Amino acid sequence: MTVAVYPGSFDPITNGHLDVIKRSKKLFDRLFVSVVCNYSKKSLFTKEERVDIIKTVLMDNGLTDNVIIEGFEGLLINYVKEKHANVIVRGLRAVTDFEYEFAISQMNRHLNSEIDTVFLMANEQYSFISSNMIKEVAMLGGDISSQIHPYVLIKLKEKFNL
């Protein structure tokens, strides 16, 4: 059985993330969508809120079979090993993403050579979307409804009192 982990801050989940999940769940027997507690970033949503949002979005899209959504803290490679996974999934939007993700994948490979990283290129309609951009446009009252699930939009409006 091939088990994969798709880690990310998902603050918030976008349609780009959703696209990677849809494609990954077809490739792997089990997919962990794992909300990272990233100490170098200040998150808008708590880890628990992000897990709840992802669960709601995936349920609404009929994407919950063979997918497990949970949060984690600590070193990714240890988490992947704990889940008996052998693949890390990462989405790439542009060349700049590749440089950053390549360095991380090399370190992960150094720490555990039995775990591979698979990169999925973003669908072109999502290649410009980032969670940070979504948050900024939402905070300023811009229309992001085509880039996120309606539940995410509700949660962003609650956070920004819109």
Summary of the structure (lengths in Angstrom):
residues: 162
radius of gyration: 15.3
end to end distance: 45.3
largest distance: 47.3
contacts: 492
relative contact order: 0.20
helix: 45%
strand: 19%
